[in-house]
Amino acid sequence: MLVVGAKGRMGTLLRAAVEADESLSLAGGYDADNVSELDSVAPEVDLVIDFSAPASLSHVEAYVRRTHAALLSGTTGLSADDLARLRALGEVAPVIWSGNYSLGVAVLRHLAREAAASLPGWDTEIVECHHNRKADAPSGTAKMLLEAVDPAGERSVVYGRDGIVGPRPAGEIGMHSLRGGTVAGTHEVMFFGEDEEVVLTHRATSRQIFVNGAIAAAKRLLAREPGFYDFDTLMFGQL
């Protein structure tokens, strides 16, 4: 397999996990300085794991179309057009993208979806916290949680609040990003009703949980036919 974003935090952990797994073999790693090699000269393998940046997508896309290698992507900060391009790769290879490969986060999304459906009219806020080197905001996981509580995309979303904002509009969803220290990732979905509140929280104490989930998903992806898969369905059928 190949790892794209090999020198990054996740890439470093992924390379170590692959090298420790006797059922897997690492053929190479790519970063900003050599990612263009994916276009034509990178060796053909059966799987690419990409935890890089949106700027690398065109090279990863070219490689998958050239080799039909399976692709597991955990790159965040992708636009709607970028995600559409990933889905289109499912026509030629097995492809999965997720903003979070944690089992616990998959359960959090399920609970948030159920809570939102069961608590109509309650105010909803999503808060995420990550280390001070994270480049994108909100996190990919926060966006997935937003989709869970508002699957039709009908509600207005406010990204932080500042100044005289007035009373909170009915149906509004607040999205807030905190950055600091070495936090691996904390996500909260809050529901506020009259005289009561429900708070769902997931805390990651290490990126290793994402590595473990990604490796497990990658092994399952290799057994699938071409198509675009989501983490919940691939791992659990459907949560």
N, C-alpha and C positions, 0 to 999 in steps of 0.2 A: 504494500500500500504506500501511498504518498500522503504526507501531511503538509498542508498549506497554512502558513502562519507558524512555521515550525519553531521559530525563536521566541514567540510570544509566550505569555504565561500559560495559557491553555495548551499551546503547541508543545511546549517543553514537557508538560505533564503527560500529554498524549504520546509523545515519542517514548518516554520512559515506560508507559503502560504497554505499548506495542512491543517494545524490546523485552519486556518481562513475560509476555504471553507467547507460549510455544506454538500456538495455533496461528499466530500472525507474524508477518515479516515486513519490516520497513525498508522500502527501496529508495527513499529520498525525502528531503524536506525542502520547502520553498518559502521564500520571503520576498520582500519588496525588491531586493537586489538581484533575484534570479527567477522571479515568478513568470517572466515572459517566456522562459524555456518550455513552459507547459503548452505553448502554442504549437510547437513542432518537434522539439528534440527530447523532451522528457520521456523516460522509459514507460512502456505500457504496463499497467498493473490493473488489478481487478477492483480496486477501491481507492477513493480519494476522501480524506477527511480535511475539511476546510474550516478553520477558525481564524481567519485572517481579517481583512477589511473589505468594504464594498469595492474599492479600487481594483481588487484582484479578480473580481467576478468574471470579467471578459476572458481572462486567461484560463480560469477554471472551466468556464463554459466551452471554450475552444478545445480543451483537453478531453472533456467528457464526450463531445461530439466526435472527436477524432478517434477515441479509444473505446467508447461505450462503457467506460468504467463506472461502477456504482459511486454515488456521491452522497456523503453525509456532510451537511453544512450546519455550522453553529454560528456563522457570521451574523452579527447584529448591525443595526444601522442601515439596513437595506430598505430601499424605496419600494413602493408598490410595483413599479416597473421591474425592479431587480427581482422581486419575488415571482413575478409573472415569468421572467426568463428562467428561473429555477424550475418552475412548474413545467415549462415547455421542455426542459431537458428530460422530463419523465417520459417523453416520447421515444427516447433512444436508450435510456438507462434507468435503473432503480435510483430514485433520488429522495432524500429526506432533508427537510429543514426544520429546525426548532430553535427558538430563542433560549431554551433551557432544557437540558437533558436529565434533570433530576426527577426521580420518581415522586418525591415529596411535592414538588411544584406541580406535577401532573395532577396529583390529588387536590392541591390547593385550587387549581383551575376548576376542577369538578365541583368542589364545595362552593366556590364563588359563583359559579353558574347556577347551582341549586339555590343558594341564598338569595341571589338577585331575583330569581323567578318566584321565590316564596315570600319576598318582602317588597312587593310593589309599592312605590311611593316613598320608600326610605331614601335618604340622602346617601350617596356613595362616594367614597374617596379611596384612591389608590396611592400608596406611598412606597417608593423603592429607595434603597440605600446601597451604594457600592463604593469601592476603593477610589482614592483620589486620582488614579490614572485612567479610569474608564472614560472613553472618548465620546460615547453617544448617550443621549438622554431624550426621552425616558428609555429605560432598558427594554430589550426585546421581550423579557418576561412580563414587564409591566404592560406592554402593548398586548400581549397574549391574554393577560388578566382583563384588560379593557374589553377585548373581544368576547371574553367569557361572560362578563356582566351585561354587555350590550351587543349581542351577536348580530343584530340587524343594523348596527351603527346609526341608530336613530336619535340618540341623546347627544346633547352638546357637551363638549369636553373643555375644561379650562386647565391650562398648564401653569400652576402656581397662581397666586393672587397678589396684587399690589395696588396700593392707593385706596380711594373710596369706591369700593366695588358694589356697595349696596347689598340688599338682602340676597340670599342665595336663591337663584332661579330653580324652580321645581324641575326635577329630572336631570339637573347638571351633574356631571361626574368630574371630580377634582383629581388631577394627576400631578404628583410631586416627586421630584428627584433630589436626593441627598447624596453628597459625595464627601468622603473623608477617610483618612487612614488606610487600613488594609482590609476593610470589610469585603468579604467574599460575595455577599449578597443577602439582603433582607427585603422581603416583600410583604406588605400588609394590604388587605382589602377591608375597608371599614364601612359598615352600614349603620346609619343613625336614624332611629325612629323617635317617637314621643316617649321620653323618660327611659329609654333603653338603647343599647347599642350592641352590635355584634362585630367582633374583630377577628379576622382570619390572618394568621401569620406563618410565614416560612422563613427560617434562618439557615443559611449555609455557613458552616464554620470552615469549610475548605473547598477549593475548586475540584478536589478529587471526586466529589459526588457527581459532578458534571462529566468528568472523564470516564468514570465507571459506567454511567448511563450511555454515553456516546459509544464506547467500545461495545457494550451489549447490543445497542441498536445497530451498529455497523455489521456485526456478525449476522443479525437477522436480515438486514438489508441485502446481504450477499446472496441469500436464498430466494429473493423475490424477483419477479418479472419486472421489466421496465414499467415505470409509473411513478407518480409523486405521492409519497406517503407522509403521514404525520406521526409524531412520536407516540401519542396515546394509542392509536390504532395498531401501530407496528408492535408495540410492547405488550399491550394489555387487551387488545381487541377494541375496546372503547370504554373510557371512563365517563 
